[in-house]
């Protein structure tokens, strides 16, 4: 079975995007790992009927993720 590598994309203080890749247990889907390990934080309502959500993993703000059999280039 091929390894499953997930890459989290982080937003830095300077506005840059950094990435961190690691292998997750084979058999686990990327979506289920993400939903079990990345916290969703809801902030104040900005506009009528809209909410702003942030995602956080180990104290870092996550802006997205990539999942596959190899780290992204």
mmCIF file as Biopython writes it, N, C-alpha, C and O atoms, coordinates in Angstrom:
data_model
#
loop_
_atom_site.group_PDB
_atom_site.id
_atom_site.type_symbol
_atom_site.label_atom_id
_atom_site.label_alt_id
_atom_site.label_comp_id
_atom_site.label_asym_id
_atom_site.label_entity_id
_atom_site.label_seq_id
_atom_site.pdbx_PDB_ins_code
_atom_site.Cartn_x
_atom_site.Cartn_y
_atom_site.Cartn_z
_atom_site.occupancy
_atom_site.B_iso_or_equiv
_atom_site.auth_seq_id
_atom_site.auth_asym_id
_atom_site.pdbx_PDB_model_num
ATOM 1   N N  . UNK A ? 1  ? 0.845   -1.179 0.000  1.0 0.0 1  A 1 
ATOM 2   C CA . UNK A ? 1  ? 0.000   0.000  0.000  1.0 0.0 1  A 1 
ATOM 3   C C  . UNK A ? 1  ? 0.894   1.247  0.000  1.0 0.0 1  A 1 
ATOM 4   O O  . UNK A ? 1  ? 1.860   1.319  0.759  1.0 0.0 1  A 1 
ATOM 5   N N  . UNK A ? 2  ? 0.573   2.215  -0.842 1.0 0.0 2  A 1 
ATOM 6   C CA . UNK A ? 2  ? 1.359   3.445  -0.937 1.0 0.0 2  A 1 
ATOM 7   C C  . UNK A ? 2  ? 1.120   4.326  0.281  1.0 0.0 2  A 1 
ATOM 8   O O  . UNK A ? 2  ? 0.022   4.340  0.837  1.0 0.0 2  A 1 
ATOM 9   N N  . UNK A ? 3  ? 2.151   5.063  0.694  1.0 0.0 3  A 1 
ATOM 10  C CA . UNK A ? 3  ? 1.952   5.969  1.835  1.0 0.0 3  A 1 
ATOM 11  C C  . UNK A ? 3  ? 1.027   7.124  1.449  1.0 0.0 3  A 1 
ATOM 12  O O  . UNK A ? 3  ? 0.951   7.520  0.286  1.0 0.0 3  A 1 
ATOM 13  N N  . UNK A ? 4  ? 0.336   7.646  2.440  1.0 0.0 4  A 1 
ATOM 14  C CA . UNK A ? 4  ? -0.528  8.803  2.232  1.0 0.0 4  A 1 
ATOM 15  C C  . UNK A ? 4  ? 0.161   9.986  2.890  1.0 0.0 4  A 1 
ATOM 16  O O  . UNK A ? 4  ? 0.410   9.973  4.095  1.0 0.0 4  A 1 
ATOM 17  N N  . UNK A ? 5  ? 0.466   10.999 2.107  1.0 0.0 5  A 1 
ATOM 18  C CA . UNK A ? 5  ? 1.158   12.179 2.614  1.0 0.0 5  A 1 
ATOM 19  C C  . UNK A ? 5  ? 0.208   13.363 2.561  1.0 0.0 5  A 1 
ATOM 20  O O  . UNK A ? 5  ? -0.384  13.668 1.525  1.0 0.0 5  A 1 
ATOM 21  N N  . UNK A ? 6  ? 0.080   14.017 3.697  1.0 0.0 6  A 1 
ATOM 22  C CA . UNK A ? 6  ? -0.764  15.208 3.759  1.0 0.0 6  A 1 
ATOM 23  C C  . UNK A ? 6  ? 0.137   16.413 3.951  1.0 0.0 6  A 1 
ATOM 24  O O  . UNK A ? 6  ? 1.091   16.361 4.727  1.0 0.0 6  A 1 
ATOM 25  N N  . UNK A ? 7  ? -0.155  17.483 3.259  1.0 0.0 7  A 1 
ATOM 26  C CA . UNK A ? 7  ? 0.591   18.732 3.363  1.0 0.0 7  A 1 
ATOM 27  C C  . UNK A ? 7  ? -0.375  19.819 3.792  1.0 0.0 7  A 1 
ATOM 28  O O  . UNK A ? 7  ? -1.365  20.094 3.113  1.0 0.0 7  A 1 
ATOM 29  N N  . UNK A ? 8  ? -0.071  20.441 4.941  1.0 0.0 8  A 1 
ATOM 30  C CA . UNK A ? 8  ? -0.887  21.543 5.422  1.0 0.0 8  A 1 
ATOM 31  C C  . UNK A ? 8  ? -0.279  22.851 4.968  1.0 0.0 8  A 1 
ATOM 32  O O  . UNK A ? 8  ? 0.942   23.011 5.003  1.0 0.0 8  A 1 
ATOM 33  N N  . UNK A ? 9  ? -1.100  23.779 4.547  1.0 0.0 9  A 1 
ATOM 34  C CA . UNK A ? 9  ? -0.660  25.093 4.100  1.0 0.0 9  A 1 
ATOM 35  C C  . UNK A ? 9  ? -0.975  26.089 5.204  1.0 0.0 9  A 1 
ATOM 36  O O  . UNK A ? 9  ? -2.126  26.240 5.613  1.0 0.0 9  A 1 
ATOM 37  N N  . UNK A ? 10 ? 0.080   26.780 5.688  1.0 0.0 10 A 1 
ATOM 38  C CA . UNK A ? 10 ? -0.051  27.726 6.789  1.0 0.0 10 A 1 
ATOM 39  C C  . UNK A ? 10 ? 0.138   29.149 6.291  1.0 0.0 10 A 1 
ATOM 40  O O  . UNK A ? 10 ? 0.916   29.398 5.370  1.0 0.0 10 A 1 
ATOM 41  N N  . UNK A ? 11 ? -0.574  30.073 6.904  1.0 0.0 11 A 1 
ATOM 42  C CA . UNK A ? 11 ? -0.411  31.490 6.630  1.0 0.0 11 A 1 
ATOM 43  C C  . UNK A ? 11 ? 0.544   32.070 7.670  1.0 0.0 11 A 1 
ATOM 44  O O  . UNK A ? 11 ? 0.319   31.903 8.868  1.0 0.0 11 A 1 
ATOM 45  N N  . UNK A ? 12 ? 1.615   32.755 7.231  1.0 0.0 12 A 1 
ATOM 46  C CA . UNK A ? 12 ? 2.583   33.344 8.155  1.0 0.0 12 A 1 
ATOM 47  C C  . UNK A ? 12 ? 2.201   34.780 8.478  1.0 0.0 12 A 1 
ATOM 48  O O  . UNK A ? 12 ? 1.303   35.351 7.858  1.0 0.0 12 A 1 
ATOM 49  N N  . UNK A ? 13 ? 2.901   35.363 9.467  1.0 0.0 13 A 1 
ATOM 50  C CA . UNK A ? 13 ? 2.615   36.742 9.856  1.0 0.0 13 A 1 
ATOM 51  C C  . UNK A ? 13 ? 2.873   37.719 8.718  1.0 0.0 13 A 1 
ATOM 52  O O  . UNK A ? 13 ? 2.214   38.754 8.630  1.0 0.0 13 A 1 
ATOM 53  N N  . UNK A ? 14 ? 3.832   37.399 7.841  1.0 0.0 14 A 1 
ATOM 54  C CA . UNK A ? 14 ? 4.147   38.278 6.727  1.0 0.0 14 A 1 
ATOM 55  C C  . UNK A ? 14 ? 3.215   38.114 5.540  1.0 0.0 14 A 1 
ATOM 56  O O  . UNK A ? 14 ? 3.375   38.797 4.529  1.0 0.0 14 A 1 
ATOM 57  N N  . UNK A ? 15 ? 2.229   37.208 5.651  1.0 0.0 15 A 1 
ATOM 58  C CA . UNK A ? 15 ? 1.293   36.997 4.556  1.0 0.0 15 A 1 
ATOM 59  C C  . UNK A ? 15 ? 1.725   35.912 3.588  1.0 0.0 15 A 1 
ATOM 60  O O  . UNK A ? 15 ? 1.032   35.657 2.603  1.0 0.0 15 A 1 
ATOM 61  N N  . UNK A ? 16 ? 2.869   35.259 3.850  1.0 0.0 16 A 1 
ATOM 62  C CA . UNK A ? 16 ? 3.329   34.168 2.992  1.0 0.0 16 A 1 
ATOM 63  C C  . UNK A ? 16 ? 2.614   32.875 3.369  1.0 0.0 16 A 1 
ATOM 64  O O  . UNK A ? 16 ? 2.045   32.760 4.454  1.0 0.0 16 A 1 
ATOM 65  N N  . UNK A ? 17 ? 2.652   31.914 2.468  1.0 0.0 17 A 1 
ATOM 66  C CA . UNK A ? 17 ? 2.094   30.594 2.748  1.0 0.0 17 A 1 
ATOM 67  C C  . UNK A ? 17 ? 3.250   29.607 2.842  1.0 0.0 17 A 1 
ATOM 68  O O  . UNK A ? 17 ? 4.043   29.476 1.909  1.0 0.0 17 A 1 
ATOM 69  N N  . UNK A ? 18 ? 3.340   28.913 3.975  1.0 0.0 18 A 1 
ATOM 70  C CA . UNK A ? 18 ? 4.350   27.872 4.198  1.0 0.0 18 A 1 
ATOM 71  C C  . UNK A ? 18 ? 3.630   26.538 4.187  1.0 0.0 18 A 1 
ATOM 72  O O  . UNK A ? 18 ? 2.417   26.475 4.389  1.0 0.0 18 A 1 
ATOM 73  N N  . UNK A ? 19 ? 4.389   25.461 3.946  1.0 0.0 19 A 1 
ATOM 74  C CA . UNK A ? 19 ? 3.777   24.138 3.954  1.0 0.0 19 A 1 
ATOM 75  C C  . UNK A ? 19 ? 4.570   23.169 4.815  1.0 0.0 19 A 1 
ATOM 76  O O  . UNK A ? 19 ? 5.784   23.302 4.963  1.0 0.0 19 A 1 
ATOM 77  N N  . UNK A ? 20 ? 3.872   22.195 5.379  1.0 0.0 20 A 1 
ATOM 78  C CA . UNK A ? 20 ? 4.474   21.161 6.211  1.0 0.0 20 A 1 
ATOM 79  C C  . UNK A ? 20 ? 3.865   19.836 5.792  1.0 0.0 20 A 1 
ATOM 80  O O  . UNK A ? 20 ? 2.646   19.674 5.820  1.0 0.0 20 A 1 
ATOM 81  N N  . UNK A ? 21 ? 4.716   18.878 5.400  1.0 0.0 21 A 1 
ATOM 82  C CA . UNK A ? 21 ? 4.224   17.579 4.938  1.0 0.0 21 A 1 
ATOM 83  C C  . UNK A ? 21 ? 4.568   16.496 5.945  1.0 0.0 21 A 1 
ATOM 84  O O  . UNK A ? 21 ? 5.608   16.553 6.602  1.0 0.0 21 A 1 
ATOM 85  N N  . UNK A ? 22 ? 3.684   15.502 6.062  1.0 0.0 22 A 1 
ATOM 86  C CA . UNK A ? 22 ? 3.952   14.339 6.896  1.0 0.0 22 A 1 
ATOM 87  C C  . UNK A ? 22 ? 3.063   13.197 6.436  1.0 0.0 22 A 1 
ATOM 88  O O  . UNK A ? 22 ? 2.055   13.405 5.762  1.0 0.0 22 A 1 
ATOM 89  N N  . UNK A ? 23 ? 3.453   11.991 6.812  1.0 0.0 23 A 1 
ATOM 90  C CA . UNK A ? 23 ? 2.727   10.796 6.414  1.0 0.0 23 A 1 
ATOM 91  C C  . UNK A ? 23 ? 1.657   10.487 7.455  1.0 0.0 23 A 1 
ATOM 92  O O  . UNK A ? 23 ? 1.896   10.593 8.658  1.0 0.0 23 A 1 
ATOM 93  N N  . UNK A ? 24 ? 0.469   10.101 6.974  1.0 0.0 24 A 1 
ATOM 94  C CA . UNK A ? 24 ? -0.591  9.694  7.887  1.0 0.0 24 A 1 
ATOM 95  C C  . UNK A ? 24 ? -0.796  8.187  7.735  1.0 0.0 24 A 1 
ATOM 96  O O  . UNK A ? 24 ? -0.339  7.585  6.764  1.0 0.0 24 A 1 
ATOM 97  N N  . UNK A ? 25 ? -1.478  7.594  8.691  1.0 0.0 25 A 1 
ATOM 98  C CA . UNK A ? 25 ? -1.702  6.145  8.678  1.0 0.0 25 A 1 
ATOM 99  C C  . UNK A ? 25 ? -2.391  5.726  7.384  1.0 0.0 25 A 1 
ATOM 100 O O  . UNK A ? 25 ? -3.407  6.297  6.988  1.0 0.0 25 A 1 
ATOM 101 N N  . UNK A ? 26 ? -1.817  4.715  6.734  1.0 0.0 26 A 1 
ATOM 102 C CA . UNK A ? 26 ? -2.449  4.257  5.494  1.0 0.0 26 A 1 
ATOM 103 C C  . UNK A ? 26 ? -3.794  3.644  5.860  1.0 0.0 26 A 1 
ATOM 104 O O  . UNK A ? 26 ? -3.936  3.015  6.909  1.0 0.0 26 A 1 
ATOM 105 N N  . UNK A ? 27 ? -4.738  3.825  5.020  1.0 0.0 27 A 1 
ATOM 106 C CA . UNK A ? 27 ? -6.098  3.381  5.298  1.0 0.0 27 A 1 
ATOM 107 C C  . UNK A ? 27 ? -6.972  4.539  5.761  1.0 0.0 27 A 1 
ATOM 108 O O  . UNK A ? 27 ? -8.196  4.488  5.639  1.0 0.0 27 A 1 
ATOM 109 N N  . UNK A ? 28 ? -6.337  5.589  6.293  1.0 0.0 28 A 1 
ATOM 110 C CA . UNK A ? 28 ? -7.100  6.776  6.697  1.0 0.0 28 A 1 
ATOM 111 C C  . UNK A ? 28 ? -7.271  7.669  5.469  1.0 0.0 28 A 1 
ATOM 112 O O  . UNK A ? 28 ? -6.347  7.818  4.669  1.0 0.0 28 A 1 
ATOM 113 N N  . UNK A ? 29 ? -8.438  8.250  5.326  1.0 0.0 29 A 1 
ATOM 114 C CA . UNK A ? 29 ? -8.627  9.155  4.200  1.0 0.0 29 A 1 
ATOM 115 C C  . UNK A ? 29 ? -8.150  10.547 4.607  1.0 0.0 29 A 1 
ATOM 116 O O  . UNK A ? 29 ? -8.151  10.893 5.788  1.0 0.0 29 A 1 
ATOM 117 N N  . UNK A ? 30 ? -7.751  11.323 3.640  1.0 0.0 30 A 1 
ATOM 118 C CA . UNK A ? 30 ? -7.272  12.681 3.905  1.0 0.0 30 A 1 
ATOM 119 C C  . UNK A ? 30 ? -8.360  13.521 4.535  1.0 0.0 30 A 1 
ATOM 120 O O  . UNK A ? 30 ? -8.112  14.273 5.477  1.0 0.0 30 A 1 
ATOM 121 N N  . UNK A ? 31 ? -9.554  13.390 4.018  1.0 0.0 31 A 1 
ATOM 122 C CA . UNK A ? 31 ? -10.667 14.194 4.526  1.0 0.0 31 A 1 
ATOM 123 C C  . UNK A ? 31 ? -10.974 13.857 5.985  1.0 0.0 31 A 1 
ATOM 124 O O  . UNK A ? 31 ? -11.193 14.759 6.793  1.0 0.0 31 A 1 
ATOM 125 N N  . UNK A ? 32 ? -10.994 12.571 6.330  1.0 0.0 32 A 1 
ATOM 126 C CA . UNK A ? 32 ? -11.300 12.203 7.715  1.0 0.0 32 A 1 
ATOM 127 C C  . UNK A ? 32 ? -10.179 12.646 8.651  1.0 0.0 32 A 1 
ATOM 128 O O  . UNK A ? 32 ? -10.454 13.090 9.766  1.0 0.0 32 A 1 
ATOM 129 N N  . UNK A ? 33 ? -8.909  12.535 8.219  1.0 0.0 33 A 1 
ATOM 130 C CA . UNK A ? 33 ? -7.797  13.001 9.055  1.0 0.0 33 A 1 
ATOM 131 C C  . UNK A ? 33 ? -7.933  14.497 9.302  1.0 0.0 33 A 1 
ATOM 132 O O  . UNK A ? 33 ? -7.805  14.957 10.437 1.0 0.0 33 A 1 
ATOM 133 N N  . UNK A ? 34 ? -8.190  15.248 8.254  1.0 0.0 34 A 1 
ATOM 134 C CA . UNK A ? 34 ? -8.314  16.707 8.360  1.0 0.0 34 A 1 
ATOM 135 C C  . UNK A ? 34 ? -9.428  17.086 9.335  1.0 0.0 34 A 1 
ATOM 136 O O  . UNK A ? 34 ? -9.230  17.945 10.194 1.0 0.0 34 A 1 
ATOM 137 N N  . UNK A ? 35 ? -10.584 16.458 9.211  1.0 0.0 35 A 1 
ATOM 138 C CA . UNK A ? 35 ? -11.725 16.809 10.056 1.0 0.0 35 A 1 
ATOM 139 C C  . UNK A ? 35 ? -11.528 16.385 11.512 1.0 0.0 35 A 1 
ATOM 140 O O  . UNK A ? 35 ? -12.118 16.986 12.410 1.0 0.0 35 A 1 
ATOM 141 N N  . UNK A ? 36 ? -10.705 15.356 11.759 1.0 0.0 36 A 1 
ATOM 142 C CA . UNK A ? 36 ? -10.455 14.909 13.132 1.0 0.0 36 A 1 
ATOM 143 C C  . UNK A ? 36 ? -9.305  15.653 13.795 1.0 0.0 36 A 1 
ATOM 144 O O  . UNK A ? 36 ? -9.230  15.671 15.024 1.0 0.0 36 A 1 
ATOM 145 N N  . UNK A ? 37 ? -8.409  16.267 13.033 1.0 0.0 37 A 1 
ATOM 146 C CA . UNK A ? 37 ? -7.200  16.862 13.602 1.0 0.0 37 A 1 
ATOM 147 C C  . UNK A ? 37 ? -7.095  18.379 13.487 1.0 0.0 37 A 1 
ATOM 148 O O  . UNK A ? 37 ? -6.349  19.002 14.243 1.0 0.0 37 A 1 
ATOM 149 N N  . UNK A ? 38 ? -7.816  18.972 12.572 1.0 0.0 38 A 1 
ATOM 150 C CA . UNK A ? 38 ? -7.759  20.420 12.378 1.0 0.0 38 A 1 
ATOM 151 C C  . UNK A ? 38 ? -9.000  21.034 13.016 1.0 0.0 38 A 1 
ATOM 152 O O  . UNK A ? 38 ? -10.127 20.696 12.655 1.0 0.0 38 A 1 
ATOM 153 N N  . UNK A ? 39 ? -8.780  21.944 13.971 1.0 0.0 39 A 1 
ATOM 154 C CA . UNK A ? 39 ? -9.895  22.577 14.687 1.0 0.0 39 A 1 
ATOM 155 C C  . UNK A ? 39 ? -10.496 23.692 13.840 1.0 0.0 39 A 1 
ATOM 156 O O  . UNK A ? 39 ? -9.781  24.441 13.174 1.0 0.0 39 A 1 
ATOM 157 N N  . UNK A ? 40 ? -11.812 23.786 13.879 1.0 0.0 40 A 1 
ATOM 158 C CA . UNK A ? 40 ? -12.520 24.877 13.223 1.0 0.0 40 A 1 
ATOM 159 C C  . UNK A ? 40 ? -12.862 25.903 14.297 1.0 0.0 40 A 1 
ATOM 160 O O  . UNK A ? 40 ? -13.491 25.581 15.306 1.0 0.0 40 A 1 
ATOM 161 N N  . UNK A ? 41 ? -12.443 27.126 14.067 1.0 0.0 41 A 1 
ATOM 162 C CA . UNK A ? 41 ? -12.684 28.196 15.024 1.0 0.0 41 A 1 
ATOM 163 C C  . UNK A ? 41 ? -13.571 29.228 14.349 1.0 0.0 41 A 1 
ATOM 164 O O  . UNK A ? 41 ? -13.216 29.769 13.301 1.0 0.0 41 A 1 
ATOM 165 N N  . UNK A ? 42 ? -14.722 29.501 14.945 1.0 0.0 42 A 1 
ATOM 166 C CA . UNK A ? 42 ? -15.654 30.479 14.387 1.0 0.0 42 A 1 
ATOM 167 C C  . UNK A ? 42 ? -15.430 31.812 15.074 1.0 0.0 42 A 1 
ATOM 168 O O  . UNK A ? 42 ? -15.396 31.890 16.303 1.0 0.0 42 A 1 
ATOM 169 N N  . UNK A ? 43 ? -15.281 32.837 14.297 1.0 0.0 43 A 1 
ATOM 170 C CA . UNK A ? 43 ? -15.112 34.177 14.847 1.0 0.0 43 A 1 
ATOM 171 C C  . UNK A ? 43 ? -16.406 34.962 14.729 1.0 0.0 43 A 1 
ATOM 172 O O  . UNK A ? 43 ? -17.439 34.433 14.318 1.0 0.0 43 A 1 
ATOM 173 N N  . UNK A ? 44 ? -16.333 36.226 15.093 1.0 0.0 44 A 1 
ATOM 174 C CA . UNK A ? 44 ? -17.504 37.097 15.080 1.0 0.0 44 A 1 
ATOM 175 C C  . UNK A ? 44 ? -18.153 37.176 13.701 1.0 0.0 44 A 1 
ATOM 176 O O  . UNK A ? 44 ? -17.525 36.960 12.665 1.0 0.0 44 A 1 
ATOM 177 N N  . UNK A ? 45 ? -19.409 37.488 13.748 1.0 0.0 45 A 1 
ATOM 178 C CA . UNK A ? 45 ? -20.146 37.683 12.506 1.0 0.0 45 A 1 
ATOM 179 C C  . UNK A ? 45 ? -19.698 39.000 11.890 1.0 0.0 45 A 1 
ATOM 180 O O  . UNK A ? 45 ? -19.802 40.050 12.524 1.0 0.0 45 A 1 
ATOM 181 N N  . UNK A ? 46 ? -19.201 38.954 10.663 1.0 0.0 46 A 1 
ATOM 182 C CA . UNK A ? 46 ? -18.694 40.153 9.983  1.0 0.0 46 A 1 
ATOM 183 C C  . UNK A ? 46 ? -19.806 40.919 9.268  1.0 0.0 46 A 1 
ATOM 184 O O  . UNK A ? 46 ? -19.886 42.145 9.351  1.0 0.0 46 A 1 
ATOM 185 N N  . UNK A ? 47 ? -20.650 40.188 8.575  1.0 0.0 47 A 1 
ATOM 186 C CA . UNK A ? 47 ? -21.761 40.788 7.840  1.0 0.0 47 A 1 
ATOM 187 C C  . UNK A ? 47 ? -23.035 40.043 8.225  1.0 0.0 47 A 1 
ATOM 188 O O  . UNK A ? 47 ? -22.980 38.951 8.791  1.0 0.0 47 A 1 
ATOM 189 N N  . UNK A ? 48 ? -24.128 40.616 7.927  1.0 0.0 48 A 1 
ATOM 190 C CA . UNK A ? 48 ? -25.405 39.973 8.226  1.0 0.0 48 A 1 
ATOM 191 C C  . UNK A ? 48 ? -25.471 38.597 7.574  1.0 0.0 48 A 1 
ATOM 192 O O  . UNK A ? 48 ? -25.232 38.480 6.372  1.0 0.0 48 A 1 
ATOM 193 N N  . UNK A ? 49 ? -25.781 37.573 8.322  1.0 0.0 49 A 1 
ATOM 194 C CA . UNK A ? 49 ? -25.953 36.190 7.856  1.0 0.0 49 A 1 
ATOM 195 C C  . UNK A ? 49 ? -24.663 35.549 7.334  1.0 0.0 49 A 1 
ATOM 196 O O  . UNK A ? 49 ? -24.729 34.591 6.564  1.0 0.0 49 A 1 
ATOM 197 N N  . UNK A ? 50 ? -23.502 36.050 7.730  1.0 0.0 50 A 1 
ATOM 198 C CA . UNK A ? 50 ? -22.252 35.399 7.315  1.0 0.0 50 A 1 
ATOM 199 C C  . UNK A ? 50 ? -21.319 35.296 8.513  1.0 0.0 50 A 1 
ATOM 200 O O  . UNK A ? 50 ? -21.258 36.203 9.343  1.0 0.0 50 A 1 
ATOM 201 N N  . UNK A ? 51 ? -20.600 34.195 8.596  1.0 0.0 51 A 1 
ATOM 202 C CA . UNK A ? 51 ? -19.638 33.969 9.664  1.0 0.0 51 A 1 
ATOM 203 C C  . UNK A ? 51 ? -18.260 33.765 9.056  1.0 0.0 51 A 1 
ATOM 204 O O  . UNK A ? 51 ? -18.135 33.322 7.914  1.0 0.0 51 A 1 
ATOM 205 N N  . UNK A ? 52 ? -17.240 34.087 9.817  1.0 0.0 52 A 1 
ATOM 206 C CA . UNK A ? 52 ? -15.866 33.902 9.374  1.0 0.0 52 A 1 
ATOM 207 C C  . UNK A ? 52 ? -15.279 32.741 10.162 1.0 0.0 52 A 1 
ATOM 208 O O  . UNK A ? 52 ? -15.273 32.773 11.393 1.0 0.0 52 A 1 
ATOM 209 N N  . UNK A ? 53 ? -14.788 31.723 9.478  1.0 0.0 53 A 1 
ATOM 210 C CA . UNK A ? 53 ? -14.223 30.545 10.119 1.0 0.0 53 A 1 
ATOM 211 C C  . UNK A ? 53 ? -12.715 30.499 9.892  1.0 0.0 53 A 1 
ATOM 212 O O  . UNK A ? 53 ? -12.230 30.825 8.809  1.0 0.0 53 A 1 
ATOM 213 N N  . UNK A ? 54 ? -11.980 30.091 10.924 1.0 0.0 54 A 1 
ATOM 214 C CA . UNK A ? 54 ? -10.548 29.832 10.802 1.0 0.0 54 A 1 
ATOM 215 C C  . UNK A ? 54 ? -10.313 28.375 11.143 1.0 0.0 54 A 1 
ATOM 216 O O  . UNK A ? 54 ? -11.071 27.779 11.908 1.0 0.0 54 A 1 
ATOM 217 N N  . UNK A ? 55 ? -9.256  27.798 10.572 1.0 0.0 55 A 1 
ATOM 218 C CA . UNK A ? 55 ? -8.874  26.419 10.842 1.0 0.0 55 A 1 
ATOM 219 C C  . UNK A ? 55 ? -7.492  26.452 11.489 1.0 0.0 55 A 1 
ATOM 220 O O  . UNK A ? 55 ? -6.632  27.231 11.078 1.0 0.0 55 A 1 
ATOM 221 N N  . UNK A ? 56 ? -7.277  25.608 12.500 1.0 0.0 56 A 1 
ATOM 222 C CA . UNK A ? 56 ? -6.025  25.644 13.246 1.0 0.0 56 A 1 
ATOM 223 C C  . UNK A ? 56 ? -5.527  24.230 13.526 1.0 0.0 56 A 1 
ATOM 224 O O  . UNK A ? 56 ? -6.302  23.334 13.861 1.0 0.0 56 A 1 
ATOM 225 N N  . UNK A ? 57 ? -4.208  24.051 13.381 1.0 0.0 57 A 1 
ATOM 226 C CA . UNK A ? 57 ? -3.563  22.778 13.707 1.0 0.0 57 A 1 
ATOM 227 C C  . UNK A ? 57 ? -2.281  23.090 14.471 1.0 0.0 57 A 1 
ATOM 228 O O  . UNK A ? 57 ? -1.393  23.774 13.962 1.0 0.0 57 A 1 
ATOM 229 N N  . UNK A ? 58 ? -2.198  22.586 15.686 1.0 0.0 58 A 1 
ATOM 230 C CA . UNK A ? 58 ? -1.029  22.805 16.553 1.0 0.0 58 A 1 
ATOM 231 C C  . UNK A ? 58 ? -0.672  24.286 16.669 1.0 0.0 58 A 1 
ATOM 232 O O  . UNK A ? 58 ? 0.499   24.657 16.593 1.0 0.0 58 A 1 
ATOM 233 N N  . UNK A ? 59 ? -1.683  25.122 16.853 1.0 0.0 59 A 1 
ATOM 234 C CA . UNK A ? 59 ? -1.473  26.548 17.070 1.0 0.0 59 A 1 
ATOM 235 C C  . UNK A ? 59 ? -1.207  27.372 15.827 1.0 0.0 59 A 1 
ATOM 236 O O  . UNK A ? 59 ? -0.984  28.578 15.931 1.0 0.0 59 A 1 
ATOM 237 N N  . UNK A ? 60 ? -1.223  26.756 14.649 1.0 0.0 60 A 1 
ATOM 238 C CA . UNK A ? 60 ? -0.979  27.488 13.405 1.0 0.0 60 A 1 
ATOM 239 C C  . UNK A ? 60 ? -2.269  27.573 12.602 1.0 0.0 60 A 1 
ATOM 240 O O  . UNK A ? 60 ? -3.066  26.635 12.579 1.0 0.0 60 A 1 
ATOM 241 N N  . UNK A ? 61 ? -2.461  28.719 11.940 1.0 0.0 61 A 1 
ATOM 242 C CA . UNK A ? 61 ? -3.656  28.910 11.120 1.0 0.0 61 A 1 
ATOM 243 C C  . UNK A ? 61 ? -3.487  28.186 9.792  1.0 0.0 61 A 1 
ATOM 244 O O  . UNK A ? 61 ? -2.563  28.484 9.035  1.0 0.0 61 A 1 
ATOM 245 N N  . UNK A ? 62 ? -4.367  27.245 9.506  1.0 0.0 62 A 1 
ATOM 246 C CA . UNK A ? 62 ? -4.318  26.442 8.281  1.0 0.0 62 A 1 
ATOM 247 C C  . UNK A ? 62 ? -5.222  27.084 7.242  1.0 0.0 62 A 1 
ATOM 248 O O  . UNK A ? 62 ? -6.377  27.406 7.524  1.0 0.0 62 A 1 
ATOM 249 N N  . UNK A ? 63 ? -4.685  27.272 6.020  1.0 0.0 63 A 1 
ATOM 250 C CA . UNK A ? 63 ? -5.489  27.866 4.952  1.0 0.0 63 A 1 
ATOM 251 C C  . UNK A ? 63 ? -5.857  26.849 3.873  1.0 0.0 63 A 1 
ATOM 252 O O  . UNK A ? 63 ? -6.610  27.170 2.953  1.0 0.0 63 A 1 
ATOM 253 N N  . UNK A ? 64 ? -5.331  25.622 3.977  1.0 0.0 64 A 1 
ATOM 254 C CA . UNK A ? 64 ? -5.666  24.587 3.009  1.0 0.0 64 A 1 
ATOM 255 C C  . UNK A ? 64 ? -4.812  23.359 3.215  1.0 0.0 64 A 1 
ATOM 256 O O  . UNK A ? 64 ? -3.924  23.344 4.067  1.0 0.0 64 A 1 
ATOM 257 N N  . UNK A ? 65 ? -5.085  22.317 2.425  1.0 0.0 65 A 1 
ATOM 258 C CA . UNK A ? 65 ? -4.268  21.115 2.498  1.0 0.0 65 A 1 
ATOM 259 C C  . UNK A ? 65 ? -4.225  20.425 1.150  1.0 0.0 65 A 1 
ATOM 260 O O  . UNK A ? 65 ? -5.100  20.601 0.302  1.0 0.0 65 A 1 
ATOM 261 N N  . UNK A ? 66 ? -3.164  19.623 0.979  1.0 0.0 66 A 1 
ATOM 262 C CA . UNK A ? 66 ? -2.951  18.835 -0.231 1.0 0.0 66 A 1 
ATOM 263 C C  . UNK A ? 66 ? -2.724  17.407 0.241  1.0 0.0 66 A 1 
ATOM 264 O O  . UNK A ? 66 ? -2.045  17.196 1.246  1.0 0.0 66 A 1 
ATOM 265 N N  . UNK A ? 67 ? -3.268  16.436 -0.453 1.0 0.0 67 A 1 
ATOM 266 C CA . UNK A ? 67 ? -3.091  15.062 -0.042 1.0 0.0 67 A 1 
ATOM 267 C C  . UNK A ? 67 ? -2.765  14.207 -1.268 1.0 0.0 67 A 1 
ATOM 268 O O  . UNK A ? 67 ? -3.342  14.400 -2.338 1.0 0.0 67 A 1 
ATOM 269 N N  . UNK A ? 68 ? -1.843  13.267 -1.105 1.0 0.0 68 A 1 
ATOM 270 C CA . UNK A ? 68 ? -1.478  12.397 -2.203 1.0 0.0 68 A 1 
ATOM 271 C C  . UNK A ? 68 ? -0.458  11.351 -1.779 1.0 0.0 68 A 1 
ATOM 272 O O  . UNK A ? 68 ? -0.233  11.135 -0.589 1.0 0.0 68 A 1 
ATOM 273 N N  . UNK A ? 69 ? 0.154   10.707 -2.762 1.0 0.0 69 A 1 
ATOM 274 C CA . UNK A ? 69 ? 1.152   9.678  -2.482 1.0 0.0 69 A 1 
ATOM 275 C C  . UNK A ? 69 ? 2.557   10.228 -2.409 1.0 0.0 69 A 1 
ATOM 276 O O  . UNK A ? 69 ? 3.476   9.509  -2.015 1.0 0.0 69 A 1 
ATOM 277 N N  . UNK A ? 70 ? 2.753   11.480 -2.777 1.0 0.0 70 A 1 
ATOM 278 C CA . UNK A ? 70 ? 4.068   12.133 -2.743 1.0 0.0 70 A 1 
ATOM 279 C C  . UNK A ? 70 ? 3.906   13.553 -2.258 1.0 0.0 70 A 1 
ATOM 280 O O  . UNK A ? 70 ? 2.854   14.160 -2.459 1.0 0.0 70 A 1 
ATOM 281 N N  . UNK A ? 71 ? 4.960   14.109 -1.601 1.0 0.0 71 A 1 
ATOM 282 C CA . UNK A ? 71 ? 4.883   15.519 -1.187 1.0 0.0 71 A 1 
ATOM 283 C C  . UNK A ? 71 ? 4.761   16.417 -2.413 1.0 0.0 71 A 1 
ATOM 284 O O  . UNK A ? 71 ? 5.309   16.082 -3.463 1.0 0.0 71 A 1 
ATOM 285 N N  . UNK A ? 72 ? 4.060   17.548 -2.315 1.0 0.0 72 A 1 
ATOM 286 C CA . UNK A ? 72 ? 3.944   18.453 -3.473 1.0 0.0 72 A 1 
ATOM 287 C C  . UNK A ? 72 ? 5.285   19.100 -3.800 1.0 0.0 72 A 1 
ATOM 288 O O  . UNK A ? 72 ? 6.126   19.303 -2.924 1.0 0.0 72 A 1 
ATOM 289 N N  . UNK A ? 73 ? 5.461   19.415 -5.061 1.0 0.0 73 A 1 
ATOM 290 C CA . UNK A ? 73 ? 6.715   20.034 -5.515 1.0 0.0 73 A 1 
ATOM 291 C C  . UNK A ? 73 ? 6.588   21.532 -5.510 1.0 0.0 73 A 1 
ATOM 292 O O  . UNK A ? 73 ? 7.537   22.233 -5.860 1.0 0.0 73 A 1 
#
